Amino acid sequence: MSKSVGIMGGTGFTGVELIKILNNHPEFELRAVGSQSSAGINLLSAVPNLFNIESDLGLVDLSPDNFAGLDLVFMALPHNTSAKLIPDLFEKFGVSHIVDLSADFRLKDSKLYDKYYGFEHPNPGWLKQSVFGLPEVNRNGLYGAQLVAAAGCYVTAVSLAVFPFISHSIANKGLIIADCASGVTGAGKKLTATTQFTAVNENFSVYGLLNHRHRPEIEQVCGRDVLFTPHLLPIDRGILATCYFSVDDGIDAKQLTDVLYKAYNDECFVKVCEQPPDLKSICNTNYAAVYVTLDEKTNTGIVISAIDNLMKGASGQAVQCANAIFGFQENLGF
């Protein structure tokens, strides 16, 4: 029997990508789509670019009772929204599993929400119960999980790049540096002064310098201090992460490449490359492409990863996590 599924926040960038994936999923049946701004409108009228999908669903508001009894709910809502809704969804309305795409349950230290997100976490007790949703790093915790907090987009790109070297005690000294660049959809659908066409077009800029909200999440995954600098690219989608770490004498580039192959040979969505990846090769897919080399002069490992921020960095990853929850093959629906 297929699993009944809902999406809260179905008209944003990540919500629309979820609908596209679920339309091809043989085990998930989309029963409810909620929207803060378009409740009462037919889904296909609200999102015209879903013209190739057959659906008679109407958009509902975000009242938890509209999602009562569903096997799974994806939450693609602004930060500090899911944290207020999740207790009722579980305790009053019988939702079985939730995959949250916001940051509301990613960080285990509730104090970090005030520092990096500007709000006091309304339900900190749920932080201990949530499972971090990056399958290649935390797969064992996902099966049967009630609440999964899908990893952030930059976090996914950086973690997939450096975590294998940390877990193999190669990147075991000094600072990890991550220089990353993202397309504009990473900022979400709400327009701001810095994401307007005239601000982004033919431009390249740094933002969130020293205080970007994904930094503590990266450090939580890696267990290390990370100097993280994000940049905004004048493109729609995609993240390119270039990461640096010190290695001991005697380590060569082949050994670093072997670490990546050992980590990802059996992964369906991570591909080890023999040359640096670019964004066109992975955009509109759930794949991460990774490449590593060694600067022998400075004994510095340089590892590069490329992902689509809306897919492997958000919606694709969320479905991958949901597949793992139910014990399905993680590439089901893609």
N, C-alpha and C positions, 0 to 999 in steps of 0.2 A: 504494500500500500504506500502511495506517495505521501510525503510529508507536507502538511499545510504550512504555508509561509506568508508572512507579512513584511512590509517595508514601511518604516516610519521615516519620512523624508524622501519620498520617491521622485520628486521633481528637481532635486539638485543634481550636480554633476555625478556624484557617486551613486545616488539613487537611480538615475537613468541607466548607468552602467550595470547596476545590479539587475534591473529589469531585463536588459538585453541578455545577460548570462542566464538568468532563471528561465527565460523563454526557451532556452535550448536544454534545460536540465531535465533528465528523465525521471528524477526522484523527488523533485520539489514542485509543488503546485502553488502558484501565487494566488492568494485569496483576498488580500487587503493591501492597499497602498494609501498611506497617509501623507498629508501635506499641510504645512502651517498656513500657506498662502492661497492654495487652490482647492480647498475642500468643496465638494459639491459639483465639481467639474469632471467630465469624463477624462480618463487618463490620457487617451490619445489626442484629445483636444488640448489638454494642458501641455503635452510634450509632443509636438508635431513630428519631431525627427524619429519617433517610434512607428512611423507609417508602415513598416514591414512586419509589425507584430499584430496579431489578432487578439483583441481583448475588449471586453465590454465592461471592464471594471470602472467604477466611479471613484474618485478620490474622496477619502474620508478625513475627518479631522484627527488630531493626535490623541484623542481620548482613549485611554487604555482599554475601555470596554469594546472598542471597535476591533481589537485584536485578541479578544478573549478566546482561550482554548487552543490557540495555534501551537503547532509543534515548534516553530522557529520564527523569530522576529529579527530582522536586520534593522538596526537603528543608525540612520545616516543623518544625524541632526547636529546642530551647532553645539559646541562645548557648553557644559553646565545645563543641558536639557535632559539627556539620557539619565543622568544621575538622579534626577527628581522623579522620573517616570518608572524606572526599573523595579523598585520595590512593589508598586501596585501591580505591574504586569505579572510578576511572579506570584505574589501573595494573595491578591484579590481576584485576578482574572485568568489564572491557570496557564499562562504561557510556559512552555516546557524549557525552551532554550533561547538565548539571545546572543547575537553577535553585534557588538557595538563598534561602530566605525569612528566614533569620536575619541577624545583622550580621557573621557570621564573616569575610566577604570583601568587605565594603563599604568599609572604610577602607584607604587605601593605606599609611599610616604605622603599622607594627606596634606602635610604642610607645604609641599611643593606646588599644590594647586593655587594657593594664594600668591606665591612668588612668581610663577610662570604663566598662570592663566587668569589671575585677578579675581578669583572667587574662593570662598571657603567651601570645601566639599560638603554637600548636604547629606551624604550617606557614606561616611568613611568606613563603616563596618563592612560594606560590600567590596572594598578594595582587596581585602584578604581572600575573598571568595572568587574573585575574577581570575581567569587564566589568560596569560599574555598570548596573543594570537600571531605568532610568527612560526609557522609549522616547521621550517627547516632548523629552527633553534629549540623549539619547545613542543614538539609533536606529541610526546608522551602525555602531556597534560591535557590535550584537547579532547580525547575520546570521552564522550559522555558529559562533557563540561556543561554546566548550566549557563554560565556567563563568560563569554570570551570577549576580551578587549583587543580588537585587531590592531596590529602595530601601525605606527605612523609611517608616512611615505618616506621621509628622509631616514627615519630609523631603519626601515627595511633595507634601503640602499646601502647604508653604512654598515649595518650589522652583517648583512650577507657578504660584504667585502672583507671585514676584519675579524669576525667571530671565529672562523676556522683557525686563524693564526693565534688567537688568544687561547682557544681551547687546546691547541697543540703546544702551548708554551713557547711559541716563537716570538710573538709580539708581547714580550713579557717585561719590557723595561721602557722607560721614557714615556713621553706623551704620544697619544694617537691624535693625528691631525686629519680632519675631514673637510675638504673643500667641495661644496655641492652646488649644483645649479638646477633649478626647476622651472617648468613651464607655468603659465599663469593660472591654470585650473587648480594648482595646489593651494591657492588662496581662497577657493570656494566661489560660489556663484554671486555672492553679494559684492557689488562694485565698490571700490574705494579709490581714493585719489591716486594711489600708487599702482593700481591695476587697470586703470583706464587705458584705452588704446593709445592715446597720445603720450602717456607716460611710459608705456612699455615698448611701443614700436621703435625699432632701430636703437634700442637701448640695452644696457647690461648693468645691473646694479646689485650692491650688497644690501641685505636687510637683516634685521634681527641680530645684529652684531653683538656677540658675547651674551645675549640673553634670549636666544630663540627657544621656544617652548619644547622643541624636540631634543634639546641637549640633555636634560636629565633622563629622558627615556632611553637615549642611546647609551648613556653611562650606566643606567640600570641593567641593560642587556649585556654590555661588555664588561661591567665590573671595573671600569677604568676611567680615569679622567680623559675627556675628549675635548680638543679644541675644534669647535664646529662652526663653520662659516657658510651660511646659505647665500645664494645669489639668485636673481630673477632673470630668466631668459625670455626673450621676445617670441615665444612659441606657445602653442596651446598646452602641450602635455609632454611629460617625460622628465626624468631626473638622471643626471650624470654625477656620480660621486667619485672623487679622487682622494684616496686615503693614504696616509704615510705612517710608518711605524719603524722603529729601530730594531735591527736584528743582530745577533751575536756573530762574531767572526766565524768563518767556516761555513756559513749558510750561503747557498748559491740560488740562482733564479730557478733552476730545475726543481730544487727541493721545495721552494715556495709553490710552484705550479702543481707539484705532486700533492701538496696539502689540499689545494682547491679540488683537485680531481677526487681525492679520497673523501672529502666532505660532501661532494655534490654529484658523484657518479650515478647514484641511484635516485636523485631528485628529479621529479618530472618538470619542474619549473625553473631550475637553475642550470644555465649552460656555461661551462668554462670555455673561454675563447683563447685562441692562439695569438690574437692581436687585440688592441684596445677596442672595446665596443662603442658604437654610436647609438643615438636615440632612435633613428629611423628603423633600426633592426628590431626593436622591441616594442615600439609604440603600438597601441591597440592590441597588445597581447598580455598574458599574465607571466611572461618570462622575465627572469633577471639574467643578464649577461655579465660575467665577471672575468677579469684578466689581472694577472700579477706579473711584476718584474722586479728586478733588484738594481738599485743604484750602488754599484760596488765601491765607488769613491767615498760614499758616506755611510755605507752599510744600512741603507734605508730601503725597506720594502715599499713598493708603490702598487696599490691594488685599486682597480677601477671597476665600478659597477654601473649598470644602466638598467633602469626600470621605467615602466609607465606609471606615473604617480596615481592615476585613476584606476589602474588594474592591479598590478602586484603591490602597489602602494596603498590600495584602498579596497575597491569593490571585488576585484578578482581574488585578493587575499582573503576577504571576508567569506566568499563562497568556498575557497579552499579550506578555510577553518571549519565552515559548516559541514563540508563533506567529511572532515576528520571527526567531528563530533558524532556523526551517525555511523562511522565506520565505512563510508563510501570511499571509492578511489578519489584521491584529491583532485584529479583532473576531470572529474565528471562535470559535464555542462559546458566545458570550454571547447 
